[in-house]
Amino acid sequence: MLPADATPSAALRDVADRYWEARLQASPLFATFLGDHRYDDRVDDLSAAGEAAHRATWLAFLTEAEAIDPSGLDETDRVTRQLLVEEIGDAVSGIDARLLELTSDQMQGIHAELLTMAGQLRAAEPEHAAMAVTRIGAMGTMLDQALDRYRAGLQAGRTPARTCIDRSLNQIDGYLGSSLDDDPFVNLAGPDGWDGEAAWREELRAAVETELRPAFARYRDALATELLPAARSDDQPGLCWIPGGDDLYRQLIRLHTGLDLTPQELHDIGLQEATEELPAQYRVLGRRAFGTDDLAEIFDHLLNDADLRYRDRDEIMDDARRCLDEATAAMGDWFGIVPQAPCVLTPIPDYLAADAPAAYYTPPAPDGSRPGEYHVNLHQPTERGRAETASIAFHEAIPGHHLQLAIASEQTELPAFRRLSWGHTAFVEGWALYTERLAEEMNLYRTDIDRLGMLASDSWRACRLVVDTGLHALGWTRQQAIDFMVANAPVSYDEIVTEIDRYIGMPGQALAYKVGQREILRLRAEAEARLGADFSLPGFHDVVLAAATVSLAVLADRVEAWTGA
């Protein structure tokens, strides 16, 4: 208990620390992922009653944080207070919007989260191993609770999109059809050199076989028999087709971007970039690489030239590893702050790969027990293009997500929620997209084919502004969204379809990439203009990254202060 005369700074730190502890207690799986094993026998409570209790807890912390007078804080603490208020407020808004009712999809569904997380969980000590067996059984409760929430959504007319349920069923069928010997929960990483491991694995196996897999089967049957028949067709996949969907979408735009932008504003920005600005850049590179400035011909080369396709899984891994190694070697010249944690290359598990993106990243454990991981999709390797490998690697690993998230976690002088929370999507994804262009300045792209891959990636993100708003605000069909991306981004048809289904299942999230990139580029341009010869690009990068994960509003304030504006 703090004394009554505690300084505003001490009071703020106390609130922030207690909030983070409550956050870990409310999200035991997240705690384990971070390397905190105190709650390894527990799972998250997804019930309506559980969410109501969380809401009351968050509101109490919000009241405390808002009561602290910012005038008595230094710059670091003022940022901490602002970010704490924003994060808690977003959590309350998400509960009030009943977002959990809409997460039966292949990206956010609890089945997908459990299957994705399984490979990152670890029982560090024998006592944690025993707790993990208890948790396996409790995971079934999570799946059952999620079903109850989906049913409540159905009763309110908040139906899922059919294509997302189809993909969720495919994921679950892949898991349930896999061998128990290969089950990721049976094969959880255990204590090093532990003589009790064999017996423990038998316990895990029994819990998975008798409790977890039957729960997955129940969950799968409910999706197939209750949600699928009620699901929205491909002609009505967006939020605008459900009660209150328009307001909910505007709320999600604010949640994911942190800015007050309308769907039409975002739609128009995307159209400008995708159909005017980027085609001009393709034509310059197309003349050099293919001897043509015809956009259709350039796209055809990128998509269909046999020499630009991979032959096997090993080639994908070799190229991804080369990009990671070269970026790692170069980063010290462009950043004053570099992460201590390494980044390693890991294939996406086969049972997830068919419905997963081309790559994704998971940050290192704060305790050093797990490195940052750049996960690469090796599914159908002959359908994967060589042009995209470099830009994806730079986005997901170095200088993208790994640099930002690992540096954030290592800012130990900051409160834990600032270092380890996964909010502020526009900053996190905007930084990663910004670094795809930065990689050209760093001379990391070897060929014009790599540079065309960078443009393809940028087109992809610009198209997201168009199709996400088209689907969820303007009433587009699934096929309209697919057709727009096919016409304006040289991305394989199958990958476009997977991505469109992602946007359908996660409304608003895909907007964050381009919005964040544009804001970082804007701030950099303004800083260069103000500082002139005194501008330092490594200095700018350090200003962007040193405060850990922040909102775009906080980032703007930091850059302006750095420039003396």
Secondary structure, 3 states (H helix, E strand, C coil): CCCCCCCHHHHHHHHHHHHHHHHHHHCHHHHHHCCCCCCCCCCCCCCHHHHHHHHHHHHHHHHHHHHCCHHHCCHHHHHHHHHHHHHHHHHHHHHHCCHHHHCCCCCCCHHHHHHHHHHHCECCCHHHHHHHHHHHHHHHHHHHHHHHHHHHHHHCCCCCEHHHHHHHHHHHHHHHCCCHHHCCCCCCECCCCCCCHHHHHHHHHHHHHHHHHHHHHHHHHHHHHHHHHHCECCCCCCHHHCCCHHHHHHHHHHHHHCCCCCHHHHHHHHHHHHHHHHHHHHHHHHHHHHCCCCHHHHHHHHHHCHHHECCCHHHHHHHHHHHHHHHHHHHHHCCCCCCCCCEEEEECCHHHHCCCCCEEEECCCCCCCCCEEEEECCCCHHHCECCCHHHHHHHHCCCCHHHHHHHHHCCCCCCHHHHHCCCCHHHHHHHHHHHHHHHHHCCCCCCHHHHHHHHHHHHHHHHHHHHHHHHHCCCCCHHHHHHHHHHHCCCCHHHHHHHHHHHHHCCCCCHHHHHHHHHHHHHHHHHHHHHHHHCCHHHHHHHHHCCCCCCHHHHHHHHHHHHCC
